[in-house]
Amino acid sequence: MGAFEDAAARVKNLKKSPSNDELLKLYALYKQGSAGDVTGSRPGAFNFKERAKYDAWAGVKGTAKDDAQAKYVALVDDLVSRLG
């Protein structure tokens, strides 16, 4: 198992929940690292959660998959050290 997949498994076992901003960053880096640039249209204004996730992913558009994976692993390492 690679570091990216290992981090994805470890983040599910945090003792405390990350903040909403951290969750969005995790989502964006995971999606960028696994699927590449965001596709599709931006969700409507009343679909707050999906719109926030889309915007977070769009915010890392253009980041190479390897870079996104490395940033994701670093973020998970930080969260594990702070939140258990």
N, C-alpha and C positions, 0 to 999 in steps of 0.2 A: 504494500500500500504506500502511495506517495505522501509527501508532506501535506499536500492540499486536501486529499481525501481523509487523512488522519485528522487534520484540523477540523474538517466538516463533522467528523464523528465526535471529536472532543468538545466542540461548542455546544452540542446537545446535552452535555452533562454538567453544565455550569450550575453551581449551587445557588447563585443569585442571578436574577434576570438583568441583562444589559439594558441601558437606557434606550429610548426610542431612536435617538440619533445613532447609537452604536448598532442597533438592530438594522437600521436602514443601510449603514455602511457595510455591515456584514453581508446583507442581501445583495447590494450593488457589486461588491467585489467578488462574491461567489458567482453571481450571474455572469459578470464580465469574464471571470476566470474559467467558466465552464461553457458559456454559450457565445461569448464575444459581444460585440456592440448591440445595444438595445434595438429592437425592431417593433413594428406596429405603431399604432397611433396612441397618443396620450389619452388616458382615461378621462372621463368627464369630471367637471368640478365637484359634483356631489359624491363621487366615488373616491373619498379622501384617502383611504388606505392604499388602494391600487395606484392612485395618482402619485402619492408620496414614494412608493416603491419604484414606479416608472421614472420619476424625476431623479431619484438617487442613482439608479442604474444609468440614466442618461448623463449624469454628472461625471461618470468615469469613462464615457465613450472615447474611443481612441486609445485607451490603455491596452497594451499588449497583454494577451492571455497570461503569459509567464509573469509579467509584472503584477497583474491583478492577483494571481495566485500567491505570489510572494507577500504582497500587502495583506491579503486575507490571512495567511498563516501568521504573520506578525501581529495582526489585530487579535486573532484568537489567542496567541501566546500571551498578549497583554491582558486580555479579559480573564484568562484562566488564572494568571498570577494575581489579579485584583479581586475577582469574584469567586474564585474557587473552581 
